[in-house]
């Protein structure tokens, strides 16, 4: 998904996290940096774009988060651990209402 999302001219580099679900195992969440002034992507618009590039529907993200910058690991790569912790916090907050 990450490689295919880079083909969208509105997006800057992207990341993804797979928060755990007791029922479904892992689910996909796309973290996106958006070009200044660009319209943020929705789950539906990103799904349309990615399926148009041939991505299988089961690989599509179920949630999209827009961020100003990515958390980085100590070697300068996007920290998937930090993204997973962030989305798990947000999902827990959503579940509480």
N, C-alpha and C positions, 0 to 999 in steps of 0.2 A: 504494500500500500504506500509506503513512504516514497519509494522510487517513482511510482506513478503519480503521486500528488505533486511532485516537483515539476511536472509538465504543465500544471495550471499556472498561467502567467500572473494571476492575482496573488499567488502564494510564495512566500519565502520558504526556506527549508522547514520541514515538518518533522514531528516526532510522533511516536505512538506509545500507548501504554495498554496493558491488558489487565484490568482489574479483575480480581477473582470474584466469582459468583458461586454461592453454595449450590444453586440449581444448575447453572449452565457451564460451570467450569470457568474458563476465561472469556471475557468479552473485550472487544476492541474499542478504544477511544483514540481519536486523532487529535493531536495537539498541533495547532497551526499558528505560524507567524504570518500576519496578513500585511501586504504592501500598504503603506500609509494611504488613506483615502479609498481603499478598496472595500467593497461590501463583504462583510464576514460570511463565510460559508456556513451552510446549514447541513444537517445530516443528509437531507434529501438532495441538495445541490451537489454535495461532495459525492454521494452515491451515484448520481446521474453521470457526473464527470468520470469517476473511476470505472464504472461499468462500461462507459463508452471507450475506455482504453483497454477493455478486456479483463478487468479484475473480476474474479468470481464473486458472486453475491455473498457467499458465506464469509468472505474476508472483509466485507465492508464494516466500517466503524458504526457502532450503535450510538455514539456520542461524539460531539466535536467541541473542543475547548480552544479558544483563541487566547494566546499569551503574548506579552510584549518581548519576552526573552525566555530561552530555555535554561533550566538548571543544568549546570555542567558538572561532570565528574572531575576528579583530580587530574585526569589526563586530557581534559578539554573536550570530551565527547558529551553528547546529550545524556543526562543521567536518567535512564529508564526507571531506576529505583525511585528517584524523586518524583517522576511523573506518576508512577503507580501509586505512591503514597498520597500524592495530591488528589488523584481521581478517587481513590478509596475514601479519603476524608470527605470529598464533595458528595459522593454517593451515599455515605452514611448520614450526612446532614440532610440530603434530599429525602432519605427514608424516614428520618425523624419528623419531617414536615417543616 
